[in-house]
Amino acid sequence: MGSALSERIQGRWQEVWLWLSSLEYAGWFIAYAAAVPYAGYLPATVLFAVALTLRAGYRRPAALASAAASAGVIVLLFKTLLKVNLPAGRVYEVLPDGLRQIMLTYF
């Protein structure tokens, strides 16, 4: 009620849009969490790191390579050093036996 009766402030809708646009990144996170069981932790992390780098406006190959490399380092840290059990992904089922075991264990 107070909002309807208060005086109109110039630029108020810009602030509302700023708050609503921040929900976009919650959507990115939900999409990432939904993709991991299908694509696997490594491919989903690299894909979304590169996609978010593009979304942030970086287009140079060095920036995209940096995003992919940092995603790879994050996966290695979580899976090998911290020993976090994460879903392997259905895409790993089509890999040859030796490679599948390595991907399940380390990536």
N, CA, C and O atoms as CSV, one atom per row, in Angstrom:
chain,resi,resn,atom,element,x,y,z
A,1,MET,N,N,0.821,-1.179,0.000
A,1,MET,CA,C,0.000,0.000,0.000
A,1,MET,C,C,0.877,1.261,0.000
A,1,MET,O,O,0.604,2.232,-0.706
A,2,GLY,N,N,1.935,1.211,0.813
A,2,GLY,CA,C,2.824,2.363,0.891
A,2,GLY,C,C,3.525,2.630,-0.429
A,2,GLY,O,O,3.765,3.782,-0.789
A,3,SER,N,N,3.851,1.571,-1.146
A,3,SER,CA,C,4.511,1.735,-2.429
A,3,SER,C,C,3.584,2.371,-3.459
A,3,SER,O,O,4.030,3.166,-4.286
A,4,ALA,N,N,2.318,2.032,-3.417
A,4,ALA,CA,C,1.357,2.588,-4.367
A,4,ALA,C,C,1.092,4.066,-4.089
A,4,ALA,O,O,0.793,4.828,-5.010
A,5,LEU,N,N,1.197,4.467,-2.846
A,5,LEU,CA,C,0.896,5.846,-2.480
A,5,LEU,C,C,2.125,6.755,-2.473
A,5,LEU,O,O,1.988,7.978,-2.440
A,6,SER,N,N,3.307,6.176,-2.502
A,6,SER,CA,C,4.516,7.011,-2.428
A,6,SER,C,C,4.761,7.714,-3.756
A,6,SER,O,O,4.246,7.317,-4.802
A,7,GLU,N,N,5.561,8.766,-3.680
A,7,GLU,CA,C,5.870,9.518,-4.888
A,7,GLU,C,C,6.779,8.691,-5.793
A,7,GLU,O,O,7.527,7.831,-5.328
A,8,ARG,N,N,6.702,8.961,-7.060
A,8,ARG,CA,C,7.475,8.216,-8.047
A,8,ARG,C,C,8.914,8.739,-8.082
A,8,ARG,O,O,9.154,9.941,-8.199
A,9,ILE,N,N,9.854,7.813,-7.979
A,9,ILE,CA,C,11.266,8.151,-7.991
A,9,ILE,C,C,11.813,7.812,-9.373
A,9,ILE,O,O,11.615,6.707,-9.878
A,10,GLN,N,N,12.494,8.766,-9.972
A,10,GLN,CA,C,13.078,8.555,-11.291
A,10,GLN,C,C,14.118,7.441,-11.232
A,10,GLN,O,O,14.981,7.453,-10.354
A,11,GLY,N,N,14.052,6.494,-12.136
A,11,GLY,CA,C,15.020,5.409,-12.194
A,11,GLY,C,C,14.681,4.220,-11.322
A,11,GLY,O,O,15.497,3.309,-11.186
A,12,ARG,N,N,13.497,4.204,-10.725
A,12,ARG,CA,C,13.130,3.099,-9.845
A,12,ARG,C,C,13.031,1.792,-10.625
A,12,ARG,O,O,13.433,0.743,-10.123
A,13,TRP,N,N,12.505,1.843,-11.840
A,13,TRP,CA,C,12.359,0.620,-12.627
A,13,TRP,C,C,13.698,0.083,-13.100
A,13,TRP,O,O,13.824,-1.114,-13.359
A,14,GLN,N,N,14.707,0.950,-13.218
A,14,GLN,CA,C,16.047,0.467,-13.553
A,14,GLN,C,C,16.590,-0.407,-12.420
A,14,GLN,O,O,17.224,-1.433,-12.665
A,15,GLU,N,N,16.337,0.007,-11.194
A,15,GLU,CA,C,16.789,-0.789,-10.056
A,15,GLU,C,C,16.022,-2.101,-9.968
A,15,GLU,O,O,16.601,-3.143,-9.659
A,16,VAL,N,N,14.738,-2.053,-10.234
A,16,VAL,CA,C,13.941,-3.289,-10.240
A,16,VAL,C,C,14.471,-4.237,-11.301
A,16,VAL,O,O,14.598,-5.434,-11.043
A,17,TRP,N,N,14.784,-3.731,-12.488
A,17,TRP,CA,C,15.316,-4.559,-13.556
A,17,TRP,C,C,16.676,-5.145,-13.169
A,17,TRP,O,O,16.973,-6.291,-13.505
A,18,LEU,N,N,17.492,-4.374,-12.472
A,18,LEU,CA,C,18.788,-4.866,-12.024
A,18,LEU,C,C,18.613,-6.060,-11.092
A,18,LEU,O,O,19.327,-7.056,-11.214
A,19,TRP,N,N,17.673,-5.963,-10.168
A,19,TRP,CA,C,17.423,-7.063,-9.239
A,19,TRP,C,C,16.879,-8.279,-9.973
A,19,TRP,O,O,17.277,-9.406,-9.676
A,20,LEU,N,N,15.985,-8.074,-10.918
A,20,LEU,CA,C,15.424,-9.200,-11.668
A,20,LEU,C,C,16.459,-9.839,-12.586
A,20,LEU,O,O,16.459,-11.057,-12.761
A,21,SER,N,N,17.333,-9.039,-13.171
A,21,SER,CA,C,18.341,-9.595,-14.071
A,21,SER,C,C,19.360,-10.452,-13.323
A,21,SER,O,O,19.988,-11.329,-13.918
A,22,SER,N,N,19.527,-10.208,-12.042
A,22,SER,CA,C,20.454,-11.044,-11.271
A,22,SER,C,C,19.921,-12.467,-11.117
A,22,SER,O,O,20.694,-13.385,-10.843
A,23,LEU,N,N,18.623,-12.664,-11.288
A,23,LEU,CA,C,18.054,-14.014,-11.226
A,23,LEU,C,C,18.496,-14.873,-12.409
A,23,LEU,O,O,18.369,-16.097,-12.372
A,24,GLU,N,N,19.011,-14.238,-13.450
A,24,GLU,CA,C,19.515,-14.985,-14.598
A,24,GLU,C,C,20.596,-15.971,-14.174
A,24,GLU,O,O,20.641,-17.097,-14.669
A,25,TYR,N,N,21.459,-15.553,-13.267
A,25,TYR,CA,C,22.554,-16.424,-12.855
A,25,TYR,C,C,22.069,-17.580,-11.995
A,25,TYR,O,O,22.707,-18.633,-11.962
A,26,ALA,N,N,20.969,-17.406,-11.308
A,26,ALA,CA,C,20.352,-18.542,-10.622
A,26,ALA,C,C,19.858,-19.552,-11.655
A,26,ALA,O,O,19.960,-20.760,-11.440
A,27,GLY,N,N,19.333,-19.070,-12.758
A,27,GLY,CA,C,18.908,-19.945,-13.847
A,27,GLY,C,C,20.085,-20.690,-14.464
A,27,GLY,O,O,19.973,-21.873,-14.783
A,28,TRP,N,N,21.212,-20.005,-14.633
A,28,TRP,CA,C,22.418,-20.665,-15.140
A,28,TRP,C,C,22.841,-21.793,-14.198
A,28,TRP,O,O,23.207,-22.879,-14.649
A,29,PHE,N,N,22.789,-21.536,-12.894
A,29,PHE,CA,C,23.189,-22.556,-11.921
A,29,PHE,C,C,22.242,-23.747,-11.958
A,29,PHE,O,O,22.690,-24.891,-11.889
A,30,ILE,N,N,20.953,-23.500,-12.064
A,30,ILE,CA,C,19.987,-24.590,-12.132
A,30,ILE,C,C,20.213,-25.419,-13.393
A,30,ILE,O,O,20.146,-26.647,-13.348
A,31,ALA,N,N,20.479,-24.759,-14.513
A,31,ALA,CA,C,20.756,-25.479,-15.761
A,31,ALA,C,C,22.033,-26.304,-15.631
A,31,ALA,O,O,22.092,-27.432,-16.122
A,32,TYR,N,N,23.054,-25.756,-14.977
A,32,TYR,CA,C,24.305,-26.482,-14.760
A,32,TYR,C,C,24.064,-27.716,-13.894
A,32,TYR,O,O,24.541,-28.806,-14.214
A,33,ALA,N,N,23.330,-27.545,-12.808
A,33,ALA,CA,C,23.044,-28.670,-11.915
A,33,ALA,C,C,22.223,-29.744,-12.615
A,33,ALA,O,O,22.370,-30.929,-12.316
A,34,ALA,N,N,21.365,-29.344,-13.538
A,34,ALA,CA,C,20.575,-30.314,-14.290
A,34,ALA,C,C,21.415,-31.014,-15.361
A,34,ALA,O,O,21.127,-32.160,-15.708
A,35,ALA,N,N,22.436,-30.356,-15.885
A,35,ALA,CA,C,23.259,-30.928,-16.957
A,35,ALA,C,C,24.314,-31.902,-16.447
A,35,ALA,O,O,24.707,-32.811,-17.178
A,36,VAL,N,N,24.776,-31.736,-15.225
A,36,VAL,CA,C,25.861,-32.581,-14.702
A,36,VAL,C,C,25.521,-34.073,-14.722
A,36,VAL,O,O,26.376,-34.858,-15.133
A,37,PRO,N,N,24.334,-34.517,-14.306
A,37,PRO,CA,C,24.064,-35.967,-14.348
A,37,PRO,C,C,24.048,-36.550,-15.761
A,37,PRO,O,O,24.257,-37.752,-15.926
A,38,TYR,N,N,23.813,-35.746,-16.756
A,38,TYR,CA,C,23.774,-36.242,-18.130
A,38,TYR,C,C,25.129,-36.115,-18.819
A,38,TYR,O,O,25.606,-37.069,-19.433
A,39,ALA,N,N,25.741,-34.952,-18.719
A,39,ALA,CA,C,26.997,-34.703,-19.433
A,39,ALA,C,C,28.217,-35.119,-18.632
A,39,ALA,O,O,29.271,-35.382,-19.212
A,40,GLY,N,N,28.099,-35.186,-17.318
A,40,GLY,CA,C,29.251,-35.453,-16.465
A,40,GLY,C,C,29.802,-34.149,-15.911
A,40,GLY,O,O,29.523,-33.067,-16.429
A,41,TYR,N,N,30.584,-34.271,-14.854
A,41,TYR,CA,C,31.077,-33.090,-14.157
A,41,TYR,C,C,32.064,-32.292,-15.005
A,41,TYR,O,O,31.961,-31.068,-15.084
A,42,LEU,N,N,33.013,-32.970,-15.636
A,42,LEU,CA,C,34.021,-32.264,-16.444
A,42,LEU,C,C,33.407,-31.564,-17.655
A,42,LEU,O,O,33.610,-30.360,-17.810
A,43,PRO,N,N,32.666,-32.260,-18.521
A,43,PRO,CA,C,32.118,-31.563,-19.692
A,43,PRO,C,C,31.150,-30.441,-19.328
A,43,PRO,O,O,31.170,-29.382,-19.954
A,44,ALA,N,N,30.306,-30.661,-18.325
A,44,ALA,CA,C,29.345,-29.631,-17.938
A,44,ALA,C,C,30.051,-28.409,-17.366
A,44,ALA,O,O,29.664,-27.276,-17.650
A,45,THR,N,N,31.082,-28.635,-16.566
A,45,THR,CA,C,31.808,-27.515,-15.968
A,45,THR,C,C,32.530,-26.695,-17.033
A,45,THR,O,O,32.486,-25.465,-17.006
A,46,VAL,N,N,33.188,-27.366,-17.962
A,46,VAL,CA,C,33.887,-26.647,-19.034
A,46,VAL,C,C,32.890,-25.906,-19.918
A,46,VAL,O,O,33.100,-24.742,-20.258
A,47,LEU,N,N,31.813,-26.577,-20.285
A,47,LEU,CA,C,30.801,-25.957,-21.142
A,47,LEU,C,C,30.198,-24.707,-20.502
A,47,LEU,O,O,30.089,-23.668,-21.152
A,48,PHE,N,N,29.811,-24.805,-19.241
A,48,PHE,CA,C,29.185,-23.660,-18.592
A,48,PHE,C,C,30.196,-22.564,-18.267
A,48,PHE,O,O,29.831,-21.389,-18.261
A,49,ALA,N,N,31.438,-22.906,-17.999
A,49,ALA,CA,C,32.458,-21.875,-17.777
A,49,ALA,C,C,32.669,-21.058,-19.045
A,49,ALA,O,O,32.745,-19.831,-18.994
A,50,VAL,N,N,32.763,-21.738,-20.172
A,50,VAL,CA,C,32.938,-21.029,-21.443
A,50,VAL,C,C,31.681,-20.234,-21.793
A,50,VAL,O,O,31.775,-19.102,-22.267
A,51,ALA,N,N,30.509,-20.821,-21.561
A,51,ALA,CA,C,29.250,-20.123,-21.861
A,51,ALA,C,C,29.092,-18.869,-21.002
A,51,ALA,O,O,28.664,-17.829,-21.504
A,52,LEU,N,N,29.429,-18.952,-19.721
A,52,LEU,CA,C,29.328,-17.772,-18.860
A,52,LEU,C,C,30.379,-16.729,-19.206
A,52,LEU,O,O,30.147,-15.533,-19.035
A,53,THR,N,N,31.533,-17.172,-19.691
A,53,THR,CA,C,32.547,-16.224,-20.147
A,53,THR,C,C,32.035,-15.454,-21.356
A,53,THR,O,O,32.205,-14.238,-21.449
A,54,LEU,N,N,31.404,-16.173,-22.282
A,54,LEU,CA,C,30.790,-15.504,-23.434
A,54,LEU,C,C,29.660,-14.581,-22.994
A,54,LEU,O,O,29.523,-13.475,-23.517
A,55,ARG,N,N,28.856,-15.023,-22.044
A,55,ARG,CA,C,27.738,-14.210,-21.545
A,55,ARG,C,C,28.230,-12.926,-20.883
A,55,ARG,O,O,27.568,-11.890,-20.945
A,56,ALA,N,N,29.392,-13.006,-20.252
A,56,ALA,CA,C,29.965,-11.826,-19.598
A,56,ALA,C,C,30.567,-10.849,-20.599
A,56,ALA,O,O,30.928,-9.728,-20.240
A,57,GLY,N,N,30.673,-11.276,-21.853
A,57,GLY,CA,C,31.125,-10.358,-22.882
A,57,GLY,C,C,32.544,-10.574,-23.379
A,57,GLY,O,O,33.021,-9.831,-24.236
A,58,TYR,N,N,33.221,-11.583,-22.850
A,58,TYR,CA,C,34.586,-11.866,-23.284
A,58,TYR,C,C,34.543,-12.743,-24.525
A,58,TYR,O,O,33.917,-13.803,-24.516
A,59,ARG,N,N,35.202,-12.311,-25.588
A,59,ARG,CA,C,35.147,-13.036,-26.855
A,59,ARG,C,C,36.523,-13.485,-27.343
A,59,ARG,O,O,36.612,-14.290,-28.270
A,60,ARG,N,N,37.577,-12.987,-26.745
A,60,ARG,CA,C,38.916,-13.335,-27.207
A,60,ARG,C,C,39.208,-14.807,-26.920
A,60,ARG,O,O,38.800,-15.331,-25.883
A,61,PRO,N,N,39.908,-15.470,-27.828
A,61,PRO,CA,C,40.238,-16.887,-27.613
A,61,PRO,C,C,41.017,-17.136,-26.320
A,61,PRO,O,O,40.856,-18.180,-25.688
A,62,ALA,N,N,41.853,-16.187,-25.932
A,62,ALA,CA,C,42.614,-16.356,-24.687
A,62,ALA,C,C,41.692,-16.397,-23.474
A,62,ALA,O,O,41.922,-17.171,-22.545
A,63,ALA,N,N,40.656,-15.575,-23.477
A,63,ALA,CA,C,39.711,-15.572,-22.359
A,63,ALA,C,C,38.925,-16.876,-22.310
A,63,ALA,O,O,38.687,-17.424,-21.234
A,64,LEU,N,N,38.527,-17.369,-23.473
A,64,LEU,CA,C,37.775,-18.618,-23.515
A,64,LEU,C,C,38.654,-19.801,-23.111
A,64,LEU,O,O,38.203,-20.707,-22.410
A,65,ALA,N,N,39.905,-19.787,-23.555
A,65,ALA,CA,C,40.834,-20.848,-23.163
A,65,ALA,C,C,41.115,-20.796,-21.665
A,65,ALA,O,O,41.240,-21.839,-21.023
A,66,SER,N,N,41.214,-19.609,-21.112
A,66,SER,CA,C,41.434,-19.461,-19.670
A,66,SER,C,C,40.253,-20.005,-18.881
A,66,SER,O,O,40.434,-20.650,-17.848
A,67,ALA,N,N,39.048,-19.745,-19.365
A,67,ALA,CA,C,37.849,-20.252,-18.696
A,67,ALA,C,C,37.822,-21.776,-18.729
A,67,ALA,O,O,37.517,-22.417,-17.723
A,68,ALA,N,N,38.139,-22.354,-19.880
A,68,ALA,CA,C,38.146,-23.812,-20.002
A,68,ALA,C,C,39.245,-24.429,-19.129
A,68,ALA,O,O,39.024,-25.450,-18.478
A,69,ALA,N,N,40.419,-23.812,-19.118
A,69,ALA,CA,C,41.529,-24.328,-18.304
A,69,ALA,C,C,41.225,-24.229,-16.819
A,69,ALA,O,O,41.511,-25.163,-16.070
A,70,SER,N,N,40.651,-23.115,-16.379
A,70,SER,CA,C,40.322,-22.981,-14.962
A,70,SER,C,C,39.219,-23.962,-14.561
A,70,SER,O,O,39.215,-24.461,-13.435
A,71,ALA,N,N,38.296,-24.237,-15.464
A,71,ALA,CA,C,37.261,-25.241,-15.186
A,71,ALA,C,C,37.895,-26.616,-15.042
A,71,ALA,O,O,37.513,-27.384,-14.159
A,72,GLY,N,N,38.850,-26.933,-15.895
A,72,GLY,CA,C,39.547,-28.206,-15.780
A,72,GLY,C,C,40.309,-28.343,-14.474
A,72,GLY,O,O,40.307,-29.408,-13.857
A,73,VAL,N,N,40.959,-27.270,-14.053
A,73,VAL,CA,C,41.688,-27.286,-12.774
A,73,VAL,C,C,40.710,-27.459,-11.613
A,73,VAL,O,O,41.002,-28.188,-10.665
A,74,ILE,N,N,39.575,-26.811,-11.677
A,74,ILE,CA,C,38.568,-26.947,-10.623
A,74,ILE,C,C,38.095,-28.389,-10.527
A,74,ILE,O,O,37.960,-28.925,-9.427
A,75,VAL,N,N,37.843,-29.019,-11.661
A,75,VAL,CA,C,37.397,-30.416,-11.662
A,75,VAL,C,C,38.467,-31.310,-11.053
A,75,VAL,O,O,38.165,-32.165,-10.220
A,76,LEU,N,N,39.721,-31.116,-11.467
A,76,LEU,CA,C,40.806,-31.932,-10.910
A,76,LEU,C,C,40.945,-31.734,-9.402
A,76,LEU,O,O,41.153,-32.705,-8.674
A,77,LEU,N,N,40.834,-30.509,-8.928
A,77,LEU,CA,C,40.925,-30.248,-7.490
A,77,LEU,C,C,39.803,-30.933,-6.720
A,77,LEU,O,O,40.042,-31.552,-5.683
A,78,PHE,N,N,38.585,-30.820,-7.228
A,78,PHE,CA,C,37.455,-31.403,-6.522
A,78,PHE,C,C,37.506,-32.926,-6.530
A,78,PHE,O,O,37.269,-33.562,-5.503
A,79,LYS,N,N,37.815,-33.515,-7.690
A,79,LYS,CA,C,37.754,-34.970,-7.798
A,79,LYS,C,C,38.981,-35.676,-7.219
A,79,LYS,O,O,38.836,-36.728,-6.596
A,80,THR,N,N,40.180,-35.130,-7.407
A,80,THR,CA,C,41.377,-35.847,-6.968
A,80,THR,C,C,41.866,-35.379,-5.598
A,80,THR,O,O,42.065,-36.201,-4.704
A,81,LEU,N,N,42.059,-34.095,-5.425
A,81,LEU,CA,C,42.623,-33.605,-4.171
A,81,LEU,C,C,41.605,-33.637,-3.035
A,81,LEU,O,O,41.911,-34.119,-1.944
A,82,LEU,N,N,40.399,-33.127,-3.281
A,82,LEU,CA,C,39.371,-33.078,-2.237
A,82,LEU,C,C,38.542,-34.353,-2.158
A,82,LEU,O,O,37.813,-34.557,-1.188
A,83,LYS,N,N,38.646,-35.215,-3.169
A,83,LYS,CA,C,37.936,-36.491,-3.228
A,83,LYS,C,C,36.422,-36.340,-3.042
A,83,LYS,O,O,35.793,-37.097,-2.303
A,84,VAL,N,N,35.866,-35.364,-3.716
A,84,VAL,CA,C,34.422,-35.136,-3.679
A,84,VAL,C,C,33.763,-36.093,-4.664
A,84,VAL,O,O,34.152,-36.150,-5.830
A,85,ASN,N,N,32.779,-36.837,-4.204
A,85,ASN,CA,C,32.057,-37.754,-5.086
A,85,ASN,C,C,30.976,-36.980,-5.828
A,85,ASN,O,O,30.027,-36.472,-5.231
A,86,LEU,N,N,31.141,-36.905,-7.122
A,86,LEU,CA,C,30.204,-36.167,-7.973
A,86,LEU,C,C,29.661,-37.118,-9.032
A,86,LEU,O,O,30.306,-38.112,-9.364
A,87,PRO,N,N,28.475,-36.819,-9.563
A,87,PRO,CA,C,27.898,-37.715,-10.563
A,87,PRO,C,C,28.774,-37.799,-11.810
A,87,PRO,O,O,29.350,-36.808,-12.261
A,88,ALA,N,N,28.856,-39.020,-12.355
A,88,ALA,CA,C,29.727,-39.256,-13.504
A,88,ALA,C,C,29.103,-38.803,-14.804
A,88,ALA,O,O,29.815,-38.302,-15.674
A,89,GLY,N,N,27.849,-38.952,-14.966
A,89,GLY,CA,C,27.198,-38.552,-16.204
A,89,GLY,C,C,26.938,-39.739,-17.111
A,89,GLY,O,O,27.734,-40.675,-17.178
A,90,ARG,N,N,25.844,-39.688,-17.787
A,90,ARG,CA,C,25.446,-40.785,-18.678
A,90,ARG,C,C,26.306,-40.858,-19.928
A,90,ARG,O,O,26.396,-41.913,-20.556
A,91,VAL,N,N,26.934,-39.762,-20.294
A,91,VAL,CA,C,27.770,-39.761,-21.490
A,91,VAL,C,C,28.993,-40.659,-21.308
A,91,VAL,O,O,29.556,-41.131,-22.295
A,92,TYR,N,N,29.412,-40.902,-20.069
A,92,TYR,CA,C,30.569,-41.746,-19.807
A,92,TYR,C,C,30.279,-43.217,-20.116
A,92,TYR,O,O,31.217,-43.995,-20.291
A,93,GLU,N,N,29.026,-43.611,-20.188
A,93,GLU,CA,C,28.671,-45.003,-20.447
A,93,GLU,C,C,29.060,-45.454,-21.847
A,93,GLU,O,O,29.226,-46.654,-22.070
A,94,VAL,N,N,29.212,-44.548,-22.787
A,94,VAL,CA,C,29.539,-44.914,-24.164
A,94,VAL,C,C,31.050,-44.940,-24.419
A,94,VAL,O,O,31.480,-45.277,-25.522
A,95,LEU,N,N,31.850,-44.594,-23.425
A,95,LEU,CA,C,33.304,-44.593,-23.590
A,95,LEU,C,C,33.854,-46.021,-23.522
A,95,LEU,O,O,33.225,-46.883,-22.908
A,96,PRO,N,N,35.009,-46.293,-24.136
A,96,PRO,CA,C,35.657,-47.605,-23.996
A,96,PRO,C,C,36.013,-47.875,-22.532
A,96,PRO,O,O,36.164,-46.944,-21.743
A,97,ASP,N,N,36.144,-49.153,-22.178
A,97,ASP,CA,C,36.302,-49.545,-20.771
A,97,ASP,C,C,37.434,-48.826,-20.043
A,97,ASP,O,O,37.211,-48.280,-18.963
A,98,GLY,N,N,38.632,-48.813,-20.602
A,98,GLY,CA,C,39.769,-48.184,-19.925
A,98,GLY,C,C,39.580,-46.693,-19.726
A,98,GLY,O,O,39.832,-46.163,-18.644
A,99,LEU,N,N,39.140,-46.027,-20.767
A,99,LEU,CA,C,38.916,-44.588,-20.679
A,99,LEU,C,C,37.756,-44.262,-19.737
A,99,LEU,O,O,37.801,-43.271,-19.008
A,100,ARG,N,N,36.721,-45.097,-19.758
A,100,ARG,CA,C,35.572,-44.877,-18.873
A,100,ARG,C,C,36.006,-44.924,-17.416
A,100,ARG,O,O,35.581,-44.089,-16.618
A,101,GLN,N,N,36.857,-45.899,-17.054
A,101,GLN,CA,C,37.305,-46.011,-15.679
A,101,GLN,C,C,38.115,-44.781,-15.252
A,101,GLN,O,O,37.958,-44.296,-14.131
A,102,ILE,N,N,38.967,-44.285,-16.126
A,102,ILE,CA,C,39.760,-43.091,-15.807
A,102,ILE,C,C,38.838,-41.888,-15.639
A,102,ILE,O,O,38.992,-41.114,-14.694
A,103,MET,N,N,37.885,-41.729,-16.550
A,103,MET,CA,C,36.959,-40.594,-16.473
A,103,MET,C,C,36.093,-40.672,-15.228
A,103,MET,O,O,35.827,-39.648,-14.600
A,104,LEU,N,N,35.645,-41.872,-14.858
A,104,LEU,CA,C,34.829,-42.023,-13.650
A,104,LEU,C,C,35.625,-41.714,-12.396
A,104,LEU,O,O,35.090,-41.161,-11.435
A,105,THR,N,N,36.890,-42.066,-12.404
A,105,THR,CA,C,37.716,-41.882,-11.215
A,105,THR,C,C,38.193,-40.436,-11.050
A,105,THR,O,O,38.115,-39.875,-9.957
A,106,TYR,N,N,38.683,-39.840,-12.126
A,106,TYR,CA,C,39.355,-38.541,-12.008
A,106,TYR,C,C,38.596,-37.361,-12.577
A,106,TYR,O,O,38.919,-36.216,-12.260
A,107,PHE,N,N,37.597,-37.607,-13.410
A,107,PHE,CA,C,36.905,-36.484,-14.049
A,107,PHE,C,C,35.423,-36.627,-13.891
A,107,PHE,O,O,34.667,-35.779,-14.363
